[in-house]
Every structure is written in C-alpha cells, then in structure tokens.
C-alpha cells in the first residue's frame, strides 16, 4: 500500500508554491512603476512556474487582457492586464521565439527557453489572431526529464506486472491513449528510461520534443522541411533502431508505417487520441489497418487520465451518501466497491489556494491484446465488445482504478467522476 501511495507521483511542473492574491497586486505595481515589458513577461512566467502551472493563457477581451493559468488540469484566472499593453506583450513573446513581429493576421508557433530557480524551462508557444487581438498560449515544459520510474506513475501491481512483461519483448506496439494533457508522454518516456541501455538503440520522432533524454536520438517534426511523422518514421526504420517512439499517430500513413515497423522486429511506442484503451483497436482499423496486422502487432493499449490529488494539508474523511453509493455500485465491480468504506476530500486551505487539491496522479487501464480480445479484433468487433472481453479477462477500468485511488486517499470520488465520464 505504501508503494502505491508513493507511486501516485505529482506529474505536474516541479514546484510547490501556489497563486496568491498578491499576484495581481504585484503586476499592477510593475505596470505602475513603468517596468519594462520584458520584466513583466518574465514575472508572469516565473509566477506560472511557481504555481505549478502547465499552461499560460493570454486572452484578450474587449477592454482588458485576462491571464489564466492551467494548474493541475484546471484553469485559474490570475491576472488582469490593461488592453493597451497587449501588443507589447505579444511582440516580446514573438521576439523570444524568433517569430515575425510584423505578422498579426496569421497563426504562428514557436518555442523558447528561460531559466527559473536554476531550472531550464522550455515554453512552447502558439499565437493566433482573434476578434479582440492576438491570443497567446504558452506551455511550460521542464527541459530535463525528471527521472520517473514506472513504479512511480501509480500503476496497480497487477497492471505494472502486465506492462513490464510486454516492454521486455523485442517487437510489437505499446500504445498510450487518452486526451491531450493526460500524461501519455510521461508514460512513454518512463518506459524508454527503463529500456534505454547501451545494448539498444532508441530513436524518437516528436512534435514537439518535450524532454531531453541522454542516450536517445530525438527528432523534431518540421513541416517546413517536409519532415512529417510519416516521412521521419520511414527514415528512422532505415537507421537500425531497436526501439522507436512516435509522438502521436495522426494519420493513416503514419499508422501503417508504425504497424509495419512493429511487424518487422521493432518495439514501437506511440500515442493515440481515444477515449479509452478498448477504442484504440477499432480506431486503428478505421485508419485502414488490416485486422490481422493490428492483432499481431499491438501488445498493449494503455488508457489513462490525470486526476487532482487531495491537498495533504486540508485532507479530511468523507462518507459517501446512499445516492452516491448506488451510483458507484452500478459502475464499479463489487469486490473493489466493498474494499473501501471511507473516502477523503480537501476542505481548502492557503497551501492549495482553497481548491482542496494539490498536484496530480494518473489513473489507468491496461488492455492486453491476446486470446479473446485478439479474436474480436480479427472479427472487427466494436469497442464495447473488446472492453467487455478485456474486463472478463481481468482488466481493471480507469474508473475502478480511480475508485481504488480515492479509497487510498490519493484523490476524491468527485474528481474521479469529473475526469472519467462513464
């Protein structure tokens, strides 16, 4: 139990501070004393890092500019800025990225690096024109990959055993699935970290390269030079790799090359946007893959989400109401349901900005493609049929894994239900 609690590691940016009511006051002071735009932008980035934010949203409104931070997956309005300084802020960000400062009617993407508290932070930038002015979103990425073993990601002992069995294979596909911001990249990097030894060659193609890893050949997708996932993957296969990571399967061509690479003796790690693990297999069929190829190459599909962790400083016990119990009993298997009587919530305190949550942890489902599941893939069965067969063969759903983590006091029932819409 102690290992599982430790396993639910914080997957957000590394820092412990949170936003305070002083943030807006400090911004107003900087503007009032005519601080340079450079210092103002630096302050916003620094504050976002200290707040453990994953994204900064600079949203122009009719008369003001809202600056919002995504913290633990939830948006928070932190600053309000005068509308008249928006062009200067956007220009400063464009200068950082080396983008065109005279272009205001087209979308532009870029990235830059800053140093905060002795850490190197990469910021991935997207700027688009809107009715009220140019909108900017900056994603914060810690440049150096924090060593995060598979044991620390929060897998149950059973799921971890299954996953470790398949990553030891020399060929086949492992897919991490889920929406944007569900921790898929962290999962794949943790697997690579475990497999990356002097005896093997690891090559990745990503958009963008989110973390720098020693001993791994990492390729950045570049549409301007026609270096797409598909073209890059074709070249990688000719580089004699043992392990290939494809940042995301976005089209039929990439899917076909990845499947064929797995079929010809490579271990392929990749991600796909689906709602759960079972939907992954029909999705590959929809992308034009032959059923026998999917059935013979996909080893494991991992469905995952990130849930907010209860703040340890304001954590209190919570007993479910009869109505909540009836609702959960319908979607959680009886053995897991009976295991936990008491749950927890966060009351809210200054340490968590009165949200009751601090940090995030993963919830997972690990689907093995074997036996009945493989037969269903060959028959082009529905995702629901695949899911039911996987559950029958022992798969724990994301909802049940979330319920288990709620029973352990890592997260709350309300948070699990918010994230996993079943």
N, C-alpha and C positions, 0 to 999 in steps of 0.2 A: 504493500500500500504506500509505503514511504517513497518507493521508487516512482510510482505512478504520480504521486503528488509533485515530486521533483520534476517529473517528465513534462508536466504542463508548463513548459518554459514560456517566458514572455517573448513573443515573436515580433514585437514592435521595435522601433528605433531605440537604441540603448541610452537611456537616461531616466531619471526618476522624478524630476520636477514636473509641476503641472501649471496650467494657466492660472493667473490670479487677477483680481480686479485692478491691480496696479498696472497691468499691461497697457490698457487703453490710456491711462494717465501718463505713462512713460512715452508713448507715441505722441500724444498731444504736446508734451514738453519738448520732445525733439523737434516737432514742427514749429513750435512757438519760438524756439531759440535759433531758428533758421539753420538747423542741422542739415548737412548735405544729404541728398537723396541716397547716395552710396551708404552712408551710415544708417539711414532709415531702413533700407532694404536689408542690410546686414543684421540690424536689430530684429526684424521680422523673422529672418531665417534662424537666427540664434534662439529666439523665443520658441519657434516651432520645434527646434531640436530638443530644447529643454522640456518642452511639453510632451515629448514622445510622439509627435505628430508624424504621420506618414505622408501627408499632402498639405500644401498651402494653396488655397483658392483665393485669387484676387478677382473679385466680382464687381464690375462697375454697375451702379444703379443710376437712376435718373439724376440724383443730386449728390450722392456720396459714393464711396467705394467701400464695399464690405470685404474684410479679410477674414476668411474662415479656415480653420484647421480641422483635418480629419484625425481624430485621436481615438485609438482602439476601434477603428472602423466607423465611428460616428462623427458627424460634422458639428463643430462648435464655432459660433460667431465670436471672434476675439477682438478685432479692431474695426473701427470705422474711420476712414480717412477722407480728407477733402477731395472732391472730384477733380479740382484743378491740378492736383499733382499726379494724377493717373498717367498722363503721357510720359512724365519724367521717370516714374517707377518702371513702366513697361520698357522704356528706352534703356534704362540701366540694366534690366534683366537681359534684353537683347544684346547689349554690349558684352555682358558676361558670357553669353552663348556664342558670340560671333555671328549673330543674325543680322538681317538687313533692318536698319533703323528707320529707313525711309519707306518701308512697306507696311501699310496699315489696313489693307483690304484683303490680305491672303493669310491663311493659316501658316504658322512656322513652328518647327520643332527644333529643339537643341538641348544641350546639357552643359553644365559647368561644375567645377569642384571648389569647395571652400573648406577652410579649417575651423572647427568649433571644438573648444575644450580638448585640444590635442587629438581630435578625431578628424579624419578626412571624410567629408560628406559630398557625395555626388548628388546633384539636383537635375532631374530630367524635366524639361520644360516644354509645355505646349501653350502656344498663344494663338487665339482665334479672334477675328473681328465680330463684335456683337452690336446690337442696336445702340447700346449705351457706351460703347467704347471697346477697346481691346481687353479681352479676358485672359488671364494667365493662370495656369495650374502648374505647380512645382512639386514633383515627387521627391522625397528625401530618401536617399539610399546610402547606407554606410559602405564605403568603398571596400574595406577589408571585410571578408566574410567571417563573421564570428563563428568560432568552432562550435558547431551544434550537432551532436551525435544523434542518431536515430532514437536512441533511448530517451533523449530529452524532448522529443517532439510530442509526447503524450499518447503514443500508441498503446493499446492494451497489450499485455504479454502474449495473448493469442495472435493478434494481428502482427505484432513485431516478429513473432516466430515465422509466420507465413511470409512476410516481406523479406526477411533475411534469407529464407530458403530460396527465394526466386532471384534475389540480386547476386547470389553466388553462381547462377547459371552463366554460361559464356555467350548466350544468344537469347533473342526474344525481346519483347517490348514490355516496359512498365510505364503506364500512363497515370499521371496525376490530374484529376479533373475537379472542376469547380469554377465559380465565377471569378472575375478579377478581384485581387486582394484577398484570396482565401489561403495563401501560404503555399501555393504549388511550387514556386521556385525554391523556397526554403527546403521543401521536401526533396526535390531533385538534387539540390546542392549537398544536402546531408548524405544522400545515397552516394553521390560522386565522391564525397570526402571519405566515405568508408571504402570505396572501391579503388581510389587513386593510390596506387602503389607503383614502385619502379618497374614492375613486371608488365604493366599495361600502359596503353596509350589512350588518353581521354581527350576528345575533341568536342567542343560545343559550338552551336550557332544560335545566337540570341538577338533579341530586339526589345530592349537594349541589354547589354551586359550589366547585370545588376550588381554582381560582386566579382572581385578579382580573386582568382584561386591559383595558388602556386602549383606548378607542375601540370597545368591543364591548358591546352591550346584553345583559346576562346576567340570566336569570330563574331564580329558585329554585322548584322544585316545592314546593307546600304543600298536602298532603291536607286539612288543617283548613279551608282556604278553598275546597276542591274544585278547586284548581289542579293538575291532573294533567298528565302528559306530553301526553296526547291533547288535553285542553282548552287547555293552553298553546300547543301546536303549531297548533291551529286559529286562535287569536288572532294568533300570530306571522305566519302566512301573510297576514293582513289588514294587517300593518304594513309591507308593501312591502319585505321584505328581499331581498338578493341571495344571501346565504349563511346557511344555518340549521344550527346544530349541536344535535342531540338527544342528551342524555347517554346514553340507553340505550333501545332498543326492547324494551319489556317485555310488550306485549300486541298483539292483532290490530288494535285501533283505532288505536294509535299507528303501527304498521307501515303501515296503509292510508293514513293522512294523510301520512306521510313519503314514501311512494312517489308519491302524487298530487302532492305539492309538487314532487318532483323532475321529474315529468312535465310540470308547468306552468311550467317555466323557472327553478327554483331549484336552487342547489347545496346538497345536503343531506349533512352529515357526521354519522355516528352510530355506535353500537357495538351489538354483539350478542354474546351468550354462546354460542359454538360452539367445537368442539374444533380446527377448522382453517378455512382460507379456503373450501375446497370445500363444506363443510357449510352455509355461510351461505345458499347459494342454495336448496337443498331446505328449509331451515328457514323461509325466507320463504314458500315455497309451503305449508308445513304451517300457517303462520299465516293462511292464507286468501287470500294474494295470487295474482292471476291470473298464469299463466306469462308472457304477453306483456308484462305490466306490469313484472315483475321483469327480464325480458330487455332491455327497452328503457330502464329507468331505472338499474339498478346498473352503474356503470362499473368499479369495482374493489372487491375484497374483500381485506383485509389480515389474514392470520393472524399472531399474534405471541405471544411469551413473553419473560420476563426470565430470564437466566442470570447466575450469580455470576461476577465477574471474578477471575482469579487475582491474588493479592496480589503486587505487584511486588517486595516486599522479600524474599520467600522463594520466588521462582519458579525452578524447575529443569526441565531437559529430561526427557521421559518417552517411552520407546519402547513402542509397542503390542505386546502378546503376539500370537502367531499366532491364538489363540482370539478375541481382540478384533478382529483384522483380519478374520477370517472373518465375524464377526457384523456388522461395519460394512459389509463389501463387499455384503452382502445388502440393505442399505437405503440405501446411498449410491451415486450413479451413478459409474461407473468413471472418467470424466475428472476429477471432483472428488476421488475417492479417491486417484488416482495423484499428485495435485498435492502432497500433504503426506506427509512421512516421519516428521518429528519433532514431538512434541506436548509439552505442558507441564503441570505440576501445581504447587501450592503446598505446601511442606513444613509450613507453620505457623510463626508467629513472634509475638512480642508485639504487633506492629503490626496483626495480623489476628485477635488473640485465639486463636491456634493453629488457626484454621479453614482457612487456606490461601487464603481468598477475601476480597476487599475491594471493595465496590461491585457494581453490576450493569450489564449491557448487554443490548440487545434482539437477538432473532433473529426473522426474518420470512419470510413467503411472500406474494407479491403476485400475485393472480389477476385477470387481465383478463377481463371478460365480453364476448367478441367471437367471431366465427367459430363454430367447432365447439362451444365452451362455450355460446354463446348458443342454438345449435340444441338442445343437450341440455337446457337449461333449459325450452325450449318443449315438449320431449317429457316433462318431469317425470322426467328421469333421476336415478339415485342419486348420492349424494355421491362415491362411489368412481369412477363413470364420469366425473363432472365433473373430479375430481382428475387422473385419468389423461390426459384430454384437455388439461388445463392444463399438465401436465408435458411432454406431447408438443409443445405449442406454446411451450415454453421456460421454464415456471415453475420456480423453484428452491424446493424444500420447506424448511420450517423446520429439519428435521433436517440437510439439506445445508448450509443457511446456518450452523447451529450447528457443523457439522463444519469448515466453512471458517474460522470464528472460532477454533475450537480449534487449527487448523493455524497461524493467525496468532499464537497465544499469548495471546489475549484471555481465553479460558475453557478448561476441560478437557473431554475427551471424557466423563468420568464425569458432569459437571454437565449437559452437553447431553442425555445419555441419561436423567438423572434428571428433567429438565424436560419433555422431549418423549418421551412414552411412545408408541412406534410399534408 
